[in-house]
């Protein structure tokens, strides 16, 4: 993890701001209720996230739906009491003009802006133009920029001439669940038939089932000793919403002829998802574009090996295997080689870090956030 650049190094005044007894600094986090945002918030250092405001109901706290984020409106910023704003993701529905006005209001009211770049390419969108415009506005305006990998930081430097602080992705699975899953794996006998799985969920834009399935069929033919499985949401399978989904479902049905096992399931809650990921020996990520993967981190939390495509900056998150993604889909030979290599690596031990190491890492991640926040607030208080 890189150190905090001199431009945002906290001084003695900043530490006083953080350590002052009873003084809580409030952070308007977009989104505040997301698992990632909650995990990295340095509450031990005296910082607290505001609850997400309801997107439609004035004065109400958001429930499951926090988007479009009301925090990213100039009216909310002008009337709300907070010390700084930190944007992670969820800005797709915010008009550019509103985003500009919100940043102007932050400036006028003296509140710093922090931006963590999770997605240089948005995995939920086919057309990246709007995402790139919004990201440019935020990165250029931010008082501090964070990101998750050295590769993404280098791209941010090339594109915007901004130095990004690299803060690795923390654990997603609760530490108690992580310990239980990894202990169960260590105690279990080696699987006679390893499970190699791909989870397509609802076929979001960054997922390409049609491009991946020929390589999975090749994998099933060449590795009959493995259980090659694909999971897809029941609502997507039963009622494909568009031509792309219909093509994917046809390809899924055809893949079963080569031994690929298809599992149609309801959307999973967190506990079900952790159990699902822990049941895999190797998870094959089905992404045709993107930048980072929380799914990869959750797999490593649970001791599941990951084979990832060579897109975005996934390789910096250290998957156990990497396969080539061509213009027309996954390269069959490289996927087979990556899965075989990942299974060999499992003989030396479980991938990822154990719960104790992840706990230490998240403490370091929170400390960096606290340093950045305190330095920006100290700079602001000094004018």
Buried (B, 14 or more C-beta within 10 A) or exposed (E): EEEBBEEBEBEEBBBEBBEEEEEEBBBBBBBBBBBBBEBBBBEEBBBBBBEBBBBEEEEEEBEEEBBBBBBBBBEBBEEBEBBBBBBBBBBEEBEEEBBEBBBEBBEEEEBBBBBBBBBBBBBEBEEBEBBBEBBEBBBEBBBBBBBBBBBBBBBBEEEBEBBBBBBBBBBBBBBEBBBBBBEEBEEEEEEEEBBBBBBBBBBBBBBBBBBBBBBBBBBBBBBEEBBBBBBBBEEBBEEBEEEBBEBBBBBBEEBEEBBBBBEBBEEBEEEEBBEBBBBBBBBBBBBBBBBBBBBBBBBBBBBBBBBBBBBBBBBBBBBBBBBBBEEEBBBBEBBBBBBBBBBEBBEEEBBBBBBEEBBEBBEEBBBBBBBBBBBBBBBBEEE
